[in-house]
């Protein structure tokens, strides 16, 4: 059930407040101990909320589909990700405050390490953002493709976004990121008709970038993915009659939030600082808060089981501060699973916890993947979550006579 399609007919504006915490990549998989990261972590506060509320499992994009972060977040915000597809380039651009013009195409750019024609590190040793900004300056100074304006912008760490501006450009371009090391970057290929000009532009850009970066190891090459234009779909204000706000440290998640009409609140890089931001903004009039936690995903991709456990415990220790604000509805889930044993996004469903004064309690006594199997919310697709949040916040009218 797609919340953004149904809610406009039923939504009503109220002063009740919803906090949706998305712990990126929250879902896990048991290691040799037989427990997942969430099941291993000491989470007395989340367990207590599970005992007072209801739990379940979410397939953000549908059963069996390993979700990308951007589309998974869009789904959790109630949108049909198969209709409102958004490329990583648009997410990255919006995340740093850019709104793409009609004649612009953006792509996510990763600085990487290449040796003897093979990609040896897709993240260039996780260079700092300051170095990324310096490298973007190098590209902007040395790359020149006639007839097209090209500008690279730093995002965070090794991540950047490149914006192509000109007539006759296309998003029908395959990613050059091979998604693995020990192999060459993928060649530039069109994925649809009318992309011949764009193929030539991107090939020229990559060739000149490689030459400009040749002596700048470990960031001596680039990988591109997610060619996209500015998306156009209804805002959360229009769909749900909410006044939504985003608290997120990473630009990409601010980008998705910006595209659905959220106010982006300035915050620090630590989770405790994000809670500070929530507390400071609590009486501003916002009625929906998207609260994002990134490191649960990063540690999963690095295969760091203990790091994920510690990050979950860090979040749990901050839960009392959030609950002291007395939200009407509080929910915790993830956008996908990133088990440390897989080091990647997987298709496994993600546990969800829903707390509120009108939530019908189930029998769960803890918050974890296996406990959620028997939860009262059952197992459902991501876009249905927003209807649950709105209903328990008293923001939906009766449908029908």
C-alpha positions in Angstrom: 0.0 0.0 0.0 1.5 3.3 -1.1 1.0 6.0 1.6 1.7 8.9 -0.7 -1.1 7.8 -3.0 -3.7 7.2 -0.3 -3.0 9.8 2.4 -3.8 13.0 0.5 -7.5 11.9 0.6 -7.4 11.2 4.3 -4.7 13.3 5.9 -5.6 16.0 8.4 -3.4 18.6 9.9 -2.8 18.3 13.7 -0.2 19.4 16.2 0.8 15.8 17.1 4.5 15.0 16.5 6.1 12.0 15.0 9.8 11.0 15.2 11.0 8.4 12.7 14.5 7.2 13.5 16.2 5.3 10.6 19.3 3.5 11.6 20.9 2.9 8.3 21.4 -0.8 7.4 20.0 -1.8 10.8 19.0 -5.3 9.8 21.7 -7.9 10.5 22.5 -11.6 10.2 23.9 -14.0 12.9 27.7 -14.4 13.2 29.4 -17.4 14.8 27.6 -16.5 18.1 24.2 -17.2 16.5 23.1 -13.6 17.1 22.7 -10.6 14.9 24.3 -7.2 15.8 21.0 -5.9 17.1 20.4 -9.1 19.2 23.9 -8.9 20.6 23.8 -5.2 21.6 22.6 -4.3 25.1 19.5 -2.2 24.3 17.5 -1.8 27.5 15.7 1.3 26.3 14.7 0.0 22.9 13.7 -3.3 24.5 11.5 -1.4 27.0 9.8 0.5 24.1 9.2 -2.8 22.3 7.5 -4.1 25.4 5.2 -1.1 25.4 4.6 -1.0 21.7 4.5 -3.2 18.6 7.2 -4.7 16.3 7.4 -6.2 12.9 9.5 -6.6 9.8 9.7 -4.3 6.7 10.8 -5.2 3.2 11.5 -1.6 2.1 11.3 -2.3 -1.6 9.6 -5.6 -1.5 10.5 -9.2 -0.7 13.9 -10.4 -2.0 15.1 -7.0 -3.3 18.4 -5.7 -1.9 17.5 -1.9 -1.5 19.7 1.0 -2.4 19.7 3.6 0.4 18.0 6.4 -1.6 15.1 4.4 -2.9 14.7 2.7 0.5 14.4 6.0 2.3 11.9 7.2 -0.3 9.8 4.1 0.3 9.9 4.6 4.0 8.6 8.2 3.5 5.6 6.6 1.8 6.5 6.9 -1.9 6.4 4.2 -4.6 10.1 3.9 -5.4 9.3 2.0 -8.7 7.4 5.1 -9.9 9.4 7.9 -8.3 12.9 6.5 -9.2 15.7 8.8 -8.2 19.3 8.5 -9.3 22.2 8.8 -6.9 23.5 11.8 -8.8 20.3 13.8 -8.0 20.4 12.6 -4.4 24.1 13.8 -4.0 23.4 17.1 -5.7 20.4 17.9 -3.5 22.3 16.7 -0.5 24.7 19.6 -0.8 22.0 22.1 -1.6 22.0 22.0 -5.4 18.7 21.9 -7.3 19.4 20.6 -10.8 18.2 22.8 -13.8 16.3 21.3 -16.7 19.5 21.1 -18.9 21.7 19.5 -16.2 22.5 15.8 -15.5 24.3 14.8 -12.3 26.2 11.7 -11.4 27.7 10.4 -8.2 31.5 10.5 -8.4 33.8 8.4 -6.2 37.5 9.0 -6.1 39.3 5.7 -6.3 42.6 4.0 -6.7 43.7 2.4 -9.9 46.8 0.3 -10.5 47.8 -1.4 -13.8 44.3 -0.8 -15.1 42.5 -2.4 -12.2 40.6 -0.7 -9.4 42.3 -1.6 -6.1 40.3 0.6 -3.8 36.9 2.0 -4.7 37.1 4.6 -1.9 40.7 5.9 -2.4 41.5 5.0 1.2 38.5 6.9 2.5 40.2 10.3 1.9 38.9 13.2 4.0 36.4 15.7 2.7 39.1 18.4 2.6 41.1 16.3 0.1 38.0 15.6 -1.9 37.4 19.3 -2.2 41.0 19.8 -3.4 40.6 17.1 -6.0 37.3 18.5 -7.3 39.2 21.8 -7.7 41.8 19.9 -9.8 39.1 18.5 -12.1 37.4 21.8 -12.5 40.6 23.5 -13.4 41.9 20.9 -15.8 38.9 19.2 -17.5 37.4 20.9 -20.5 34.9 19.2 -22.8 33.7 21.5 -25.6 30.1 22.4 -25.7 29.4 21.1 -22.1 29.9 22.8 -18.8 31.2 20.3 -16.2 31.6 21.0 -12.5 32.6 18.6 -9.7 31.4 19.3 -6.1 32.7 17.7 -2.9 30.1 15.8 -0.9 31.8 13.9 1.9 35.0 11.8 2.3 35.8 10.2 -1.1 32.3 11.1 -2.5 31.6 13.9 -4.9 29.0 14.8 -7.5 29.6 15.9 -11.0 27.1 18.1 -12.9 27.0 18.1 -16.7 25.2 21.1 -18.2 24.3 21.4 -21.9 21.9 20.6 -24.6 21.1 17.0 -25.7 22.4 15.3 -22.6 21.0 12.0 -21.3 20.7 10.0 -18.1 20.7 6.8 -20.1 24.3 5.9 -19.1 25.4 2.8 -17.3 27.5 3.1 -14.1 31.3 2.8 -14.5 31.7 1.6 -10.9 32.3 -2.2 -11.1 31.2 -2.6 -7.5 34.3 -4.7 -6.8 38.1 -4.4 -6.7 40.7 -6.3 -8.8 38.8 -5.5 -12.0 38.8 -2.5 -14.4 36.3 0.3 -14.3 33.4 -0.5 -16.5 33.3 1.2 -20.0 30.9 4.0 -20.7 27.8 2.6 -22.3 24.4 3.9 -23.3 21.4 2.2 -21.7 18.9 3.7 -24.1 18.4 5.5 -27.3 19.6 9.0 -27.9 22.5 8.9 -25.5 25.3 8.9 -28.0 26.3 12.5 -27.3 26.4 11.8 -23.6 28.6 8.7 -24.0 31.2 10.9 -25.8 31.0 13.6 -23.1 31.4 11.1 -20.2 34.3 9.3 -22.0 36.1 12.6 -22.5 35.5 13.6 -18.9 36.9 10.3 -17.5 39.9 10.4 -19.8 40.8 13.9 -18.8 40.1 13.2 -15.2 42.4 10.2 -15.2 45.2 12.3 -16.7 44.7 15.2 -14.2 44.7 12.8 -11.2 47.5 10.5 -12.4 50.1 11.7 -9.9 47.6 12.1 -7.0 47.6 8.5 -5.5 45.6 7.1 -3.8 42.9 9.2 -5.6 44.2 8.7 -9.1 40.9 7.7 -10.8 37.2 8.2 -10.7 34.1 6.0 -10.8 30.6 7.3 -11.8 27.2 6.0 -11.1 23.6 7.1 -10.8 23.2 9.6 -13.7 20.0 11.5 -13.0 18.0 14.7 -13.4 16.0 16.6 -10.8 13.0 14.5 -9.8 9.5 15.9 -9.6 7.0 14.4 -7.2 4.6 15.6 -4.5 5.9 16.9 -1.2 5.2 15.4 2.2 3.3 18.6 3.0 1.0 18.0 0.1 0.6 14.2 0.7 0.4 14.2 4.5 -0.3 17.7 5.7 2.9 17.5 7.8 5.6 20.1 8.6 8.6 17.8 8.2 12.2 18.2 9.2 15.4 16.2 8.6 18.2 15.6 11.1 21.0 13.8 9.2 24.8 14.0 9.2 25.4 12.6 5.7 24.5 14.8 2.6 22.8 12.0 0.6 20.1 11.6 3.2 19.6 15.3 3.4 19.2 15.1 -0.4 16.3 12.7 -0.3 14.7 14.6 2.5 15.0 17.9 0.5 13.4 16.3 -2.5 10.3 15.4 -0.5 10.0 18.8 1.0 11.6 18.5 4.4 13.3 21.4 6.2 17.0 20.5 6.6 18.2 21.2 10.2 21.8 22.0 10.8 23.4 19.4 13.1 26.7 18.0 14.2 28.4 14.8 13.2 27.7 12.8 16.4 24.5 11.1 17.2 24.3 13.0 20.5 24.6 16.3 18.6 21.6 15.1 16.4 19.6 14.7 19.6 20.7 18.2 20.6 19.3 19.4 17.4 16.0 17.6 17.9 15.7 19.1 21.4 16.4 22.6 20.2 13.9 22.4 17.4 11.1 20.6 19.3 8.9 23.6 19.8 9.4 25.1 16.4 6.2 23.8 14.9 7.6 20.8 13.0 5.2 17.8 13.2 7.5 15.1 11.7 11.2 14.5 12.3 13.3 12.2 10.2 16.3 11.3 12.4 19.1 9.4 10.6 21.9 7.3 12.0 24.6 6.5 9.4 27.4 4.4 11.1 25.3 1.3 11.5 25.5 0.9 7.7 29.2 2.0 7.4 30.4 -0.6 9.9 28.3 -3.2 8.2 29.9 -2.5 4.8 33.3 -2.7 6.5 32.5 -6.1 8.0 32.8 -4.6 11.5 30.3 -6.6 13.6 31.5 -5.1 16.9 31.4 -1.6 15.6 27.7 -2.1 14.6 27.0 -3.4 18.1 28.6 -0.4 19.8 26.8 2.1 17.5 23.4 0.5 18.3 24.3 0.7 22.0 25.2 4.3 21.6 21.8 5.0 20.0 20.0 3.1 22.8 21.7 5.2 25.5 20.2 8.4 23.9 16.7 7.1 23.6 15.6 8.5 27.1 16.4 12.0 25.8 14.2 11.6 22.8 11.3 10.1 24.9 11.6 12.9 27.4 10.3 15.2 24.6 7.1 13.2 24.7 6.6 12.5 21.0 3.1 11.2 20.1 4.6 8.5 17.9 8.1 7.2 17.9 9.3 4.6 15.4 12.7 2.9 14.8 13.7 0.9 11.8 16.3 0.7 9.0 16.3 1.4 5.3 17.8 -2.1 4.6 20.0 -4.8 6.1 23.7 -4.4 6.0 25.0 -7.5 8.0 28.7 -7.4 8.8 29.0 -11.0 7.6 27.9 -9.9 4.1 29.6 -6.5 4.0 26.8 -5.3 1.7 23.2 -4.4 1.5 21.0 -7.5 1.5 17.4 -8.5 0.9 16.7 -9.5 4.5 13.7 -7.7 6.1 14.4 -5.0 8.6 13.0 -4.9 12.1 10.6 -2.0 13.0 9.5 -0.8 16.4 6.4 1.4 16.7 5.6 3.2 20.0 2.7 5.5 20.7 -0.2 6.0 23.1 -2.6 4.3 20.6 -0.4 1.4 19.6 -1.8 -2.0 20.4 0.9 -3.8 22.3 2.1 -7.2 21.1 4.0 -9.9 23.0 7.5 -8.7 22.1 9.8 -8.2 25.1 12.9 -7.1 23.1 13.8 -5.4 19.8 15.5 -7.7 17.4 15.1 -9.5 14.1 13.8 -12.8 15.5 11.6 -11.2 18.1 10.1 -9.1 15.4 9.0 -12.1 13.4 6.1 -12.6 15.8 5.4 -8.9 16.2 1.9 -7.4 15.9 2.8 -5.3 12.9 3.5 -8.4 10.8 5.7 -8.1 7.7 4.9 -5.4 5.2 6.5 -3.2 2.4 8.2 0.1 3.2 5.6 2.5 1.7 2.9 1.4 4.2 4.9 2.6 7.2 3.8 6.2 6.8 0.1 5.3 7.1 0.8 3.5 10.4 2.7 6.6 11.7 -0.1 9.0 10.6 -2.9 6.9 12.0 -1.3 6.5 15.4 -0.7 10.3 15.5 -4.3 11.0 14.8 -3.7 12.5 11.4 -6.0 10.3 9.2 -9.7 10.7 8.7 -12.0 7.7 8.1 -12.2 6.4 4.6 -15.7 5.8 3.2 -19.1 6.1 4.7 
